Amino acid sequence: MDDTDTSRRRTALAWLRRKMIPLLGLVAALVIMGGIAYAYWRYPGMFRELRALGYLGVFLISLILNATIILPVSNMAMIIAMGATLPSPLFVGLAGGAGAAIGELTGYVAGRSGRRLLLRSRIYTRVEGWVKRWGWIAVFVFSAFPFAFDVVGIIAGALRMPLWRFSAACWAGRTISYVVVAYLAAMGLRSLPWFT
């Protein structure tokens, strides 16, 4: 083996790292999102069945709903329902926050892998500016108010925010949000005379 073969091999490996691995990450994120959407379409009662698993069900439903942006099911509605029916709203929030942090990795991976494919709108550039300026604090704040968080995950991935920092900020924000919502739901329903 001469220097030319070694150089070609290094060039091929560099190309694979630069082009193929990000492409595979993007394809994997899209396959996960599409697979979840298909499963929901094929088995619309799956969330009802998962709710029967208690806290594990909260974790799994939160993971599924946060792993895709195209399901017409509200994650907060699930937290409210489970917080009102399970014995510990704290565990509902913790399980939901952990599932959300893992589920949001699909958006992060899609952003990290396909940043050249991202659409540049006014909202995107504004949120991107906030994430550039405030970093993990912006991720934390947006995850605590998860109405349009998917774009934040994509932006954090595209900006190459460290994965551990993104995940920790997402987990903390979602957990706080879910614990508060679960406690409010539990207190609200328990104050009704026919619920107790």
C-alpha positions in Angstrom: 0.0 0.0 0.0 1.5 3.3 -1.0 0.8 6.9 0.0 -1.7 7.4 -2.8 -3.9 4.6 -1.4 -3.6 5.9 2.1 -4.5 9.4 0.9 -7.6 8.1 -1.0 -8.7 6.2 2.0 -8.4 9.2 4.3 -10.3 11.3 1.7 -13.1 8.7 1.5 -13.4 8.5 5.3 -13.5 12.3 5.5 -16.2 12.4 2.9 -18.2 9.8 4.8 -17.9 11.7 8.0 -18.8 15.0 6.4 -21.6 13.9 4.1 -22.9 10.4 4.8 -23.1 10.4 8.6 -25.2 13.6 8.8 -27.4 12.3 6.0 -27.9 9.1 7.9 -28.8 11.1 11.0 -31.4 13.1 9.1 -32.9 10.0 7.4 -33.0 8.3 10.9 -34.8 11.3 12.4 -37.3 11.4 9.5 -37.9 7.6 9.6 -38.6 7.8 13.4 -41.0 10.8 12.9 -42.7 9.0 9.9 -42.9 5.7 11.8 -44.6 7.3 14.8 -47.1 9.1 12.5 -47.9 5.9 10.7 -48.3 4.0 14.0 -50.7 6.7 15.3 -52.6 6.6 12.0 -52.8 2.8 12.0 -53.5 2.4 15.7 -55.3 5.5 16.9 -56.1 3.9 20.3 -52.5 3.3 21.2 -52.4 6.3 23.6 -55.4 4.9 25.5 -53.6 1.6 25.9 -50.3 3.3 26.9 -52.2 5.3 29.6 -53.0 2.0 31.3 -49.2 1.6 32.0 -49.2 4.5 34.5 -46.0 6.4 34.9 -44.3 4.2 32.2 -47.2 5.1 29.9 -46.6 8.8 30.7 -43.0 8.4 29.7 -43.7 6.6 26.5 -46.5 8.9 25.4 -44.4 11.9 26.1 -41.5 10.4 24.2 -43.7 9.6 21.2 -45.4 13.0 21.1 -42.2 14.9 21.4 -40.4 12.8 18.8 -42.6 14.1 16.0 -44.2 17.3 15.0 -47.1 16.0 13.0 -49.3 14.2 15.4 -52.6 16.1 16.2 -52.4 15.1 19.9 -51.5 17.6 22.7 -48.8 16.5 25.1 -50.2 18.9 27.7 -53.6 17.3 27.5 -52.0 13.9 28.3 -50.1 15.5 31.3 -53.3 17.0 32.5 -55.2 13.7 32.2 -52.5 11.6 33.8 -51.7 14.2 36.5 -55.4 14.2 37.6 -55.7 10.4 37.6 -52.3 9.0 38.9 -51.4 9.2 42.6 -48.3 11.4 42.2 -48.3 14.5 40.0 -44.5 14.8 40.7 -43.8 11.4 39.1 -46.1 12.3 36.2 -44.0 15.4 35.6 -40.7 13.6 36.0 -41.7 10.7 33.7 -43.1 13.2 31.1 -40.0 15.4 31.2 -37.7 12.4 30.7 -39.7 11.2 27.8 -39.9 14.7 26.3 -36.1 15.2 26.5 -35.4 11.9 24.7 -38.2 12.5 22.1 -36.9 16.0 21.2 -33.6 14.4 20.1 -35.2 13.7 16.7 -35.5 17.5 16.0 -32.0 18.1 17.3 -30.6 15.3 15.1 -32.5 16.6 12.1 -31.2 20.1 12.7 -27.6 18.9 13.2 -27.7 16.7 10.1 -29.8 18.8 7.7 -28.9 22.4 8.6 -28.4 23.3 5.0 -32.0 22.2 4.3 -33.6 24.4 6.9 -36.1 27.0 5.8 -35.3 30.5 6.8 -38.4 32.4 7.9 -38.7 35.4 10.1 -39.7 33.2 13.1 -36.8 30.9 12.4 -34.2 33.6 12.3 -35.6 35.3 15.4 -35.5 32.1 17.4 -32.1 31.3 16.0 -30.8 34.7 17.2 -32.2 34.0 20.7 -30.6 30.5 20.8 -27.3 31.9 19.5 -27.4 34.7 22.1 -28.7 32.8 25.2 -27.7 29.2 24.4 -29.1 26.6 26.8 -31.1 29.3 28.7 -33.2 29.8 25.5 -33.7 26.1 25.2 -34.7 25.9 28.9 -37.2 28.7 28.5 -38.7 27.5 25.3 -39.0 23.9 26.6 -40.9 25.2 29.7 -43.5 26.7 27.3 -43.5 23.9 24.7 -45.9 25.4 22.1 -43.4 25.7 19.3 -40.4 23.9 20.7 -39.6 21.7 17.7 -38.0 24.5 15.8 -35.8 25.2 18.9 -34.5 21.7 18.8 -33.8 21.9 15.1 -32.0 25.2 15.6 -29.9 23.9 18.6 -28.8 21.0 16.4 -28.0 23.2 13.5 -26.0 25.5 15.7 -24.1 22.5 17.1 -25.1 23.0 20.7 -23.5 20.2 22.7 -26.0 17.3 23.0 -25.7 17.1 26.8 -26.5 20.8 27.2 -29.5 20.6 24.9 -30.9 17.5 26.6 -30.3 18.8 30.1 -32.0 22.2 29.4 -34.9 20.5 27.6 -35.4 18.0 30.4 -35.3 20.7 33.1 -37.7 23.0 31.3 -40.2 20.2 30.4 -40.1 18.6 33.8 -40.8 21.9 35.6 -43.6 22.6 33.1 -45.1 19.1 33.4 -44.9 19.0 37.2 -46.8 22.3 37.5 -49.4 21.2 35.0 -49.9 17.8 36.6 -50.2 19.4 40.1 -52.7 21.9 38.8 -54.8 19.2 37.2 -54.7 17.0 40.3 -55.7 19.9 42.5 -58.4 21.1 40.1 -60.1 17.7 39.8 -59.7 16.7 43.4 -61.6 19.9 44.4 -64.7 18.7 42.5 -67.1 17.1 45.0 -67.9 14.1 42.8 -64.3 13.3 42.0 -63.1 12.5 45.6 
